[in-house]
Each structure stands twice: as structure tokens, then as C-alpha cells.
Amino acid sequence: MKKELLLEGFYIPEATLPFSIGLVQSNCESHWHHYWEILYQVEGETKIKVGSEEFHSREGEVTIIGAEEIHATTKITMRHTILVMQFELSAVLPYIGIISEYQYLTHILFNSLEEKVHFRVTEENNQMQELLTKTFDEYEKKQVGYEIQIQAYLMQMFAYFIRNEYLKFPEIPEERRQALEKVKESILYVEKNFSKSITLEEVAAVSSISIYNFCRTFKKATDRTFVEYLNYIRLREAEKMLLTTNRSISDIAYDIGFSSVSYFNKMFKKKYGYPPFLYKKQNAALNGQKKKAEVER
């Protein structure tokens, strides 16, 4: 069944920190996005729906929602405050194992953690509450080094999730690790130069591998062909630009390296299910609704 176009806006103020946090006191209609979300019930009680499951969230409880899961919140009590934290998994994954240098490959190697993952921490847990409160405080004050401190807090949260078996990070098979090492320089080259015109011959030469061997090794390392991986990176950047800028569709297409707007539209629709103009329009409407609700509070 195709997902409804229910996208929540997500603003990334710094390229180095794909993260946002804030207090919410209003209901939130069903929506989904490509980012993880942590909901900390600061005050009151809330009904949280994730997919077909519904939870009664009470003060002190924490709900973690993975990327692309449809979810909604409805306040049960008049006094109702939730600390909402949204972040890309890349804010955590660059510190794990062999993939530490790759900005985009993390999303592919750990795609099992990027979607359809939700769980709750309902027992009394001063550690989680303290980490979330400190994260919010860092984000509000924005003192020097706050980006590093926030990532450190996120890492501590994920360490807790893993140690208590809420999450399990998949291991990278040795064969794939070896393939990654062989095309490492090519992957880094693509990630730094995706906005330019790049050829298969060019990236194969970076790793000093024949085109035939490069294609086989690159596919084994990334689970994508060179063209698929290049388009994947470009489309992720396009999504961010659509959500955070007022650039035209054609400007975005050319800025991220597509040679034609029609091809960009085709690839974007194939990945997200909707053409970029509709994706941008719907998201703008949702942002307008959120701002209106904030004003009314």
C-alpha cells in the first residue's frame, strides 16, 4: 500500500548536525518523515499512535520512533508537554566501525535501523530523562562546542538502547568490509563531488581498479551500482533543499548534479512516490499549520 503524503517539516540548521529539538503542547496529526524521533513526556498524558499500535504515554516515559513510521499524538490531559527530538541516524553512526568516514553510506549499511523501528522506555529512568534534558539545554544555549556535546548525548542514549536490547546494530560481513576497503577512495570521491559531472571511468580510476572489477566490488560494498549510489546521494540532498530552502525545482536539480530537470523529477518520484513540486508544496502546507498552531498557543 502506497504511503499517504503526510510529511512533517524538519529543519536542519547546521550541515554538521542533522538534528532538532523543542517542546510541543499541541496535538500532531498523522505524518511520517525520514528522520528518527524521540518523544519525552515532560508533563501530562498523551495518546501516541505508531502504525496500528497505540500507547498511553505518562509523565517521564520515552517513546522512540524510527524513520518512515506513520505516527500521531493526541493529548489526554489539559496540561500536556512533550519534548520532541528529531535527528538523522548519521548523527550517531559516523562513530561506529569502518564506516566512520562515509557521510551517506551509513544510511545504506544500517538501513535496517532506519525504518519501521519503534520502542518505549516506560520504567523510571533518571538516566534517559537527564540526557534528554541536557540535550535540550545544550540546543537552547548553543554554547561553543554544543554540536559535539549533543552528539555525545545521542551516543549515550544509543548505548543505553543497545545495552538494554532495545536495538541491535547489524554486523558488517567481512566480505563487505573488504570490498569497502578496496573502493574506499572512490566512495569518498563520489560523496564529495556528487554535484559535478562524474563518470564511471573517473571513479574507477580513483581506486586504481579496472571498470569491470570496480563495478562488481562497488556493488558488493554499497549494495548499489555506481549510478544508483550517485542518484541516492543527489536525491537525499535534494530532499533537504526542498524542505529547508525556497530554491526552484530546476535550480535544485542542476545544483545537485542532474543534467536534466525531467530526469530529476523521474528519479525523485521513483524514490519518494511523489514529484518534487508536490513534496515541497505539501510540506510547506504542513509547516504553515504547525506555525499557526504555535501562534494560537
C-alpha positions as semicolon CSV with decimal commas, in nm:
position;residue;x (nm);y (nm);z (nm)
1;M;0,000;0,000;0,000
2;K;0,144;0,338;-0,101
3;K;0,215;0,576;0,186
4;E;-0,002;0,884;0,210
5;L;0,183;1,208;0,158
6;L;0,197;1,308;0,523
7;L;0,537;1,464;0,571
8;E;0,639;1,664;0,873
9;G;0,880;1,951;0,814
10;F;1,229;1,908;0,952
11;Y;1,474;2,196;0,960
12;I;1,845;2,122;0,977
13;P;2,017;2,445;1,087
14;E;2,374;2,314;1,063
15;A;2,503;2,077;0,796
16;T;2,724;1,910;1,057
17;L;2,434;1,840;1,295
18;P;2,121;1,690;1,135
19;F;1,918;1,747;1,449
20;S;1,634;1,949;1,604
21;I;1,465;1,957;1,946
22;G;1,180;2,150;2,106
23;L;0,878;2,146;2,337
24;V;0,535;2,066;2,189
25;Q;0,199;2,123;2,361
26;S;-0,043;2,070;2,073
27;N;-0,180;1,758;1,903
28;C;0,005;1,629;1,600
29;E;-0,186;1,472;1,310
30;S;-0,069;1,152;1,137
31;H;0,253;1,210;0,948
32;W;0,585;1,047;0,862
33;H;0,934;1,167;0,781
34;H;1,280;1,033;0,702
35;Y;1,417;1,107;1,047
36;W;1,420;0,939;1,386
37;E;1,218;1,093;1,666
38;I;1,231;1,068;2,045
39;L;0,927;1,183;2,248
40;Y;0,980;1,253;2,618
41;Q;0,660;1,310;2,818
42;V;0,756;1,608;3,034
43;E;0,407;1,684;3,165
44;G;0,058;1,533;3,148
45;E;-0,052;1,230;2,945
46;T;-0,068;1,167;2,570
47;K;-0,200;0,904;2,332
48;I;0,074;0,814;2,086
49;K;-0,013;0,613;1,778
50;V;0,260;0,447;1,571
51;G;0,127;0,249;1,275
52;S;-0,155;0,036;1,411
53;E;-0,028;0,047;1,773
54;E;-0,145;0,296;2,035
55;F;0,035;0,386;2,358
56;H;-0,073;0,578;2,667
57;S;0,230;0,795;2,745
58;R;0,264;0,919;3,103
59;E;0,498;1,170;3,263
60;G;0,861;1,054;3,248
61;E;0,809;0,796;2,972
62;V;1,007;0,798;2,647
63;T;0,893;0,679;2,303
64;I;1,141;0,624;2,019
65;I;1,006;0,624;1,662
66;G;1,215;0,510;1,364
67;A;1,226;0,676;1,023
68;E;0,928;0,649;0,788
69;E;0,686;0,523;1,053
70;I;0,343;0,690;1,040
71;H;0,266;0,836;1,382
72;A;0,043;1,087;1,563
73;T;-0,006;1,232;1,912
74;T;-0,327;1,334;2,092
75;K;-0,319;1,496;2,433
76;I;-0,525;1,324;2,703
77;T;-0,483;1,582;2,979
78;M;-0,524;1,960;2,953
79;R;-0,170;2,018;3,074
80;H;0,042;1,836;2,820
81;T;0,404;1,892;2,719
82;I;0,631;1,665;2,512
83;L;0,999;1,720;2,444
84;V;1,037;1,621;2,078
85;M;1,381;1,541;1,938
86;Q;1,433;1,465;1,568
87;F;1,762;1,354;1,414
88;E;1,919;1,171;1,124
89;L;2,087;0,846;1,215
90;S;2,407;0,988;1,066
91;A;2,439;1,196;1,385
92;V;2,519;0,868;1,564
93;L;2,657;0,626;1,305
94;P;2,974;0,809;1,194
95;Y;3,136;0,690;1,516
96;I;3,073;0,321;1,453
97;G;3,331;0,094;1,291
98;I;3,460;0,102;0,935
99;I;3,203;0,348;0,804
100;S;3,322;0,640;1,015
101;E;3,437;0,837;0,710
102;Y;3,127;0,797;0,497
103;Q;2,853;1,056;0,521
104;Y;2,593;0,884;0,302
105;L;2,689;0,517;0,312
106;T;2,582;0,492;0,676
107;H;2,218;0,513;0,567
108;I;2,260;0,214;0,336
109;L;2,473;-0,013;0,556
110;F;2,240;0,038;0,851
111;N;1,909;0,064;0,664
112;S;1,758;-0,196;0,898
113;L;1,774;0,071;1,170
114;E;1,631;0,347;0,953
115;E;1,274;0,237;0,917
116;K;0,994;0,054;1,099
117;V;1,166;0,064;1,438
118;H;0,983;0,188;1,746
119;F;1,003;0,106;2,114
120;R;0,933;0,262;2,453
121;V;1,121;0,318;2,777
122;T;0,846;0,314;3,039
123;E;1,031;0,223;3,357
124;E;1,155;0,501;3,582
125;N;1,479;0,605;3,421
126;N;1,663;0,907;3,552
127;Q;1,949;0,848;3,306
128;M;1,733;0,892;2,994
129;Q;1,546;1,188;3,142
130;E;1,872;1,356;3,237
131;L;2,028;1,302;2,892
132;L;1,722;1,442;2,712
133;T;1,705;1,744;2,944
134;K;2,076;1,815;2,898
135;T;2,042;1,782;2,520
136;F;1,758;2,035;2,516
137;D;1,960;2,273;2,734
138;E;2,264;2,248;2,503
139;Y;2,049;2,316;2,196
140;E;1,882;2,617;2,357
141;K;2,204;2,782;2,480
142;K;2,418;2,689;2,175
143;Q;2,747;2,747;2,352
144;V;3,073;2,677;2,172
145;G;3,101;2,304;2,100
146;Y;2,731;2,232;2,153
147;E;2,718;2,021;1,835
148;I;2,983;1,787;1,975
149;Q;2,813;1,769;2,314
150;I;2,472;1,688;2,160
151;Q;2,622;1,407;1,954
152;A;2,788;1,275;2,270
153;Y;2,450;1,268;2,446
154;L;2,293;1,090;2,148
155;M;2,569;0,830;2,159
156;Q;2,500;0,773;2,529
157;M;2,130;0,725;2,454
158;F;2,203;0,470;2,184
159;A;2,449;0,291;2,411
160;Y;2,164;0,257;2,661
161;F;1,927;0,129;2,390
162;I;2,181;-0,132;2,279
163;R;2,285;-0,248;2,627
164;N;1,921;-0,293;2,723
165;E;1,847;-0,472;2,393
166;Y;1,602;-0,217;2,259
167;L;1,826;-0,201;1,950
168;K;2,077;-0,431;1,787
169;F;2,325;-0,295;1,533
170;P;2,381;-0,538;1,247
171;E;2,735;-0,659;1,189
172;I;2,903;-0,586;0,855
173;P;3,017;-0,916;0,696
174;E;3,392;-0,949;0,642
175;E;3,345;-0,982;0,264
176;R;3,169;-0,647;0,256
177;R;3,432;-0,485;0,476
178;Q;3,700;-0,597;0,230
179;A;3,502;-0,458;-0,063
180;L;3,459;-0,127;0,121
181;E;3,831;-0,104;0,174
182;K;3,902;-0,160;-0,197
183;V;3,670;0,116;-0,320
184;K;3,703;0,341;-0,016
185;E;3,865;0,630;-0,203
186;S;3,607;0,612;-0,481
187;I;3,316;0,627;-0,236
188;L;3,467;0,929;-0,062
189;Y;3,529;1,090;-0,401
190;V;3,164;1,043;-0,504
191;E;3,037;1,180;-0,173
192;K;3,248;1,495;-0,209
193;N;3,186;1,555;-0,580
194;F;2,826;1,439;-0,639
195;S;2,718;1,785;-0,758
196;K;2,961;1,765;-1,052
197;S;2,951;1,552;-1,363
198;I;3,114;1,221;-1,262
199;T;3,180;0,923;-1,489
200;L;3,225;0,555;-1,407
201;E;3,573;0,562;-1,561
202;E;3,665;0,853;-1,337
203;V;3,567;0,691;-1,007
204;A;3,720;0,354;-1,103
205;A;4,049;0,529;-1,172
206;V;4,043;0,687;-0,823
207;S;4,070;0,337;-0,671
208;S;4,306;0,215;-0,945
209;I;4,071;-0,069;-1,039
210;S;3,952;-0,182;-1,382
211;I;3,597;-0,076;-1,465
212;Y;3,475;-0,437;-1,464
213;N;3,621;-0,516;-1,120
214;F;3,518;-0,178;-0,986
215;C;3,152;-0,235;-1,077
216;R;3,146;-0,574;-0,904
217;T;3,330;-0,451;-0,593
218;F;3,133;-0,126;-0,564
219;K;2,803;-0,316;-0,579
220;K;2,925;-0,558;-0,311
221;A;3,035;-0,268;-0,088
222;T;2,730;-0,042;-0,121
223;D;2,458;-0,279;-0,244
224;R;2,406;-0,032;-0,530
225;T;2,554;0,031;-0,872
226;F;2,763;0,344;-0,915
227;V;2,475;0,530;-1,086
228;E;2,223;0,418;-0,821
229;Y;2,452;0,535;-0,541
230;L;2,522;0,869;-0,709
231;N;2,149;0,930;-0,759
232;Y;2,082;0,824;-0,399
233;I;2,318;1,092;-0,268
234;R;2,181;1,358;-0,501
235;L;1,820;1,282;-0,406
236;R;1,894;1,299;-0,034
237;E;2,048;1,642;-0,085
238;A;1,751;1,747;-0,298
239;E;1,511;1,646;-0,022
240;K;1,695;1,865;0,230
241;M;1,692;2,160;-0,010
242;L;1,320;2,117;-0,079
243;L;1,247;2,117;0,294
244;T;1,477;2,399;0,401
245;T;1,506;2,646;0,108
246;N;1,290;2,834;-0,141
247;R;1,503;2,732;-0,438
248;S;1,318;2,640;-0,757
249;I;1,296;2,278;-0,866
250;S;1,519;2,342;-1,168
251;D;1,785;2,520;-0,958
252;I;1,792;2,233;-0,712
253;A;1,816;1,974;-0,991
254;Y;2,117;2,140;-1,151
255;D;2,285;2,228;-0,821
256;I;2,294;1,864;-0,709
257;G;2,433;1,741;-1,041
258;F;2,137;1,631;-1,256
259;S;2,177;1,730;-1,621
260;S;1,802;1,747;-1,681
261;V;1,503;1,853;-1,472
262;S;1,283;1,582;-1,624
263;Y;1,528;1,309;-1,520
264;F;1,549;1,459;-1,170
265;N;1,168;1,460;-1,144
266;K;1,154;1,099;-1,261
267;M;1,417;0,978;-1,013
268;F;1,269;1,176;-0,722
269;K;0,921;1,037;-0,783
270;K;1,062;0,685;-0,811
271;K;1,232;0,716;-0,470
272;Y;0,970;0,912;-0,273
273;G;0,649;0,829;-0,461
274;Y;0,570;1,193;-0,542
275;P;0,723;1,457;-0,774
276;P;0,940;1,719;-0,602
277;F;0,697;2,008;-0,652
278;L;0,419;1,818;-0,471
279;Y;0,658;1,705;-0,199
280;K;0,762;2,068;-0,142
281;K;0,405;2,202;-0,160
282;Q;0,263;1,951;0,088
283;N;0,548;2,003;0,330
284;A;0,507;2,382;0,312
285;A;0,137;2,343;0,395
286;L;0,217;2,127;0,698
287;N;0,475;2,378;0,819
288;G;0,212;2,652;0,788
289;Q;-0,029;2,450;1,000
290;K;0,238;2,395;1,266
291;K;0,326;2,766;1,282
292;K;-0,043;2,857;1,309
293;A;-0,087;2,612;1,598
294;E;0,216;2,762;1,774
295;V;0,074;3,114;1,740
296;E;-0,264;3,002;1,875
297;R;-0,096;2,854;2,184
